[in-house]
Amino acid sequence: MAAVTTTTTTHVRPLRRRPSPGRIVAWAAMGAIALITLLPFYWILRTALSSNAGLAADPGNPLPVDLTGSGFARALGLQSTKEAIAEGGAGGGLVFWHYLLNSVIVSTLVTVCQIFFSAMAAYAFARLRWRGRDKVFGLFLAGLMVPAIFTLLPNFVLIKQLGLVDTLLGISLPTMFMTPFAVFFLRQFFMNVPREVEEAALLDGAGKIRIFYRVLLPMASTPVLTLAVLTYITSWNDYFWPLMVSYSDSSRVLTVALAVFRAQVPQSGVDWSGLMAATLIAALPMLVLFGVFARRIVGTISFTGIK
Amino acid sequence: MTVASSSPPSRLPLRGAEGAQPKPKTHRIRAGAEHGDGPLAALFVAPAMLGFLVFLLWPTLRGVYLSFTRFNLLTPAKWVGLDNYVRMVHDPIFWDSLKVTVEYVLINIGVQTVSALAIAVLLQRLTQSAVLRGIVLTPYLMSNVVAGIVWLWILDTQLGIGNEIIGALGFDRIPFLADETWAIPTIALINVWRHVGYTALLLFAGLQAIPNDMYEAAKVDGASERRMFLRITMPLLRPVLAVVLIMTVIGSFQVFDTVAVTTQGGPANATNVLQYYIYGSAFGRFQFGYASAMSVALLVVLSAITFVQYRITRAGQTDLG
C-alpha cells in the first residue's frame, strides 16, 4: 500500500504551473475545509484553559478568557468539592485519571488479543490446507453483514449471565477474539505473500507454527500496525457497549465518563471549562497515537475500508 | 484469490522434494502436511472461532429468539409469539423513530457523500500532501461522544462561538439542538464533521487507482476540469463510491452516541432515533423482548437497503468498459 502511495506521488502532478482562478478557488475551499476540521480542536483547548466566569463574561474572545488550569484541576479531581462548585463545577467526584487507565486497559487488551487471534485465523485461512476451510471462512464473512447493534442486546444478556457486568473484561470480551473484518483484512495480506518465502523457511527446517511467528507475522508488520491503530481508536472511542456494561467507576471508560460528566449540570449551568478539559484528556491520547503513526496509516487506509 | 487457486500446483514439487530428502527434525510436521494441516489449522482458528460462535453467531440467533419473548432480564424469557411485532406495528413512537432515523440518514449521507467526494477530488487534483490528508482525518480520531460535546458547546445558544458569530452578523441565535426542526440536521452535520475525512480518504484511494494518463490525454484534448470530473472521475470511481455508500448507510442507521450526549432523544422525541428507542426500551423500561424485535426490524431494513443499493449501483462494475 505504501508503494501505491509513493508511486502515484511521483507521476500525479498539480494541474498547471501558474495559479489560475480555478486553482485559487480550489485552494480556498481546501483551506476552508482544513479550518472547519481543525478549529473545534483549538476551541476545546481555548475553553479548557478559560474559567467558567470568564467564558460567561466574554464568550466571543478567541483567546482563553481568564487563563487558568482550573478546568483540568476539576477533571483530574485535584480540587476540593467546595472549590469545584465555586468555580462552576458540579463537585461530583469524577477523576479522569482513573477512566484513562480503564480505557487504556480495555483498548490494549482488545487490540492485542483481537489482532493476535485474528492473525492466527487469517493464517489458517490463507496458508494452511484443511477440509471445510472455505466454508468456515464464508461463515466468518457472513458475520461482516450483521450490524453491531443487532448483537449488542443478546451480548449484554450473555455478559450478565456470565457475571461480568461492570468489569473491564466484560467490556473487552465480545471483540477480544476476533472481528470478521480483522480476519478478512489480514487473510488478504497473507495470501499475497509469495509462496517461495514460506518454502524457503520450510526447507530450512522451520515448522508451520514457526513460519507464522518468525516469517509471516513480521512481514505483515505494516498492515498489522495499521489494523492495530484503527482497532485501538475504535475501541477507545466506543461508547454504546461500555455504556451498557459498566455502572460504576470500577469499569467506567473515558467515553462513558465524559457523558456522565456532561450530564452533571451544576446550578450555575454547564461546567464548560471542566468539560472541555475532560474532553481533551479523552481525545489527546488518540491524537498522539495518530501523530506517531500517521504517515503509515494515511497510506494504508485505502486498503482497510474497501474490501 | 489468485494465490489461493494457484497454491496446490506450487506445492506439489515441494512435497516431492520432501520425500527425496527427509530431515529427521521436521519429519513429523511435514508428514502432517501430507494429509493437510487439519490439526494445526484447528489450533489456529480455535480462538477466533470461539469468539465468532459465542459473541457473534449465538447472539444473532438469540436476538431473533428473544424478539418472540417477553423478557426483563430478571425472570426467564417467556415465549409470546408475534406479540412484540404486533405491538411494534401499532407503536406510533416506533414509526416516528424510524422516520427520524431515515431523515437523519438522508441528510447525513447526502452531505457526507458530496463533501467527501469534493475533498477527495481536491486532494487528488490539487496536491499530494500527506499532511493535508492527515488533517482531514483528525476528527475521525475523536469519539462521537467528544464530537457531540464539542459541537454542543460551539453551538450553545448563550455562549457558543457559533451562535456568537451568528449574533454578531446580526441574525437571531439558533437553538440548534433544542429546536425540533434543527436538532436532527444538526446531529447529522456533527457526524458528517467526524466521518467525512475517513470517507474522503476511502474515495481518495479509489481515485488513486485511476491512471493519470487518462487525465493527461484529456488535457491534451483541451478538456476542462469539470468535464474530466464528469467523464473520467465519476464513471471510474463509481464502484468504489457504491461500496463506500453501502458501508456509510449501514453505519449511519446505527446512530446513537451523538444523540445520547446531546439531545437524549428530545426535544419532544424529535431526535429519538431507532437505536436510541431500542436502548431506552431495553435499559429504561426493561423490555428486552420488544427491543429485540425492533432490532430485528432494523436488521431487515438494513439488509433490504444493502440489497437494493447493491443492485442499483451495480457496485462491482464501472461505466467504462
Interface residues (C-beta under 8 A of the other chain):
Chain A: V4 T5 T8 T9 H11 V12 P14 L15 G22 R23 A26 W27 A29 M30 I33 A34 I36 T37 L38 P40 F41 W43 I44 T47 L55 A56 P59 G60 F117 S118 M120 A121 Y123 A124 F125 A126 L128 R129 W130 R131 R133 V136 L139 F140 G143 M145 V146 P147 A148 I149 F150 T151 L153 P154 N155 F156 V157 L158 K160 L173 P174 T175 M176 F177 M178 P180 V183 M191 N192 R195 E199 L202 L203 G205 A206 G207 K208 I209 F212 I233 W236 N237 D238 Y239 F240 L243 M244 L254 T255 L258 A259 R262 V270 W272 L275 M276 T279 A282 A283 M286 L287 L289 F290 A294 R295 I297 V298 G299 I301 S302 F303 G305 I306 K307
Chain B: M1 V3 A4 S7 S10 R11 L14 A17 K23 K25 T26 I29 R30 A33 G36 D37 G38 L40 A41 A42 F44 V45 P47 A48 M49 L50 G51 F52 V54 F55 L56 L57 W58 P59 T60 R62 G63 L66 L73 A118 I119 L122 Q124 R125 L126 T127 Q128 A130 L132 R133 G134 I135 V136 L137 T138 P139 Y140 L141 M142 S143 N144 V145 V146 I149 V150 W151 L152 W153 I154 D156 Q158 L159 G160 I161 E164 I165 A168 W193 G197 Y198 L201 L202 F204 A205 G206 Q208 N212 K219 E225 V240 V243 V244 M247 I250 F253 Q254 F256 D257 A260 V261 Q275 I278 Y279 A282 F283 F288 A291 S292 S295 V296 L298 L299 L302 S303 T306
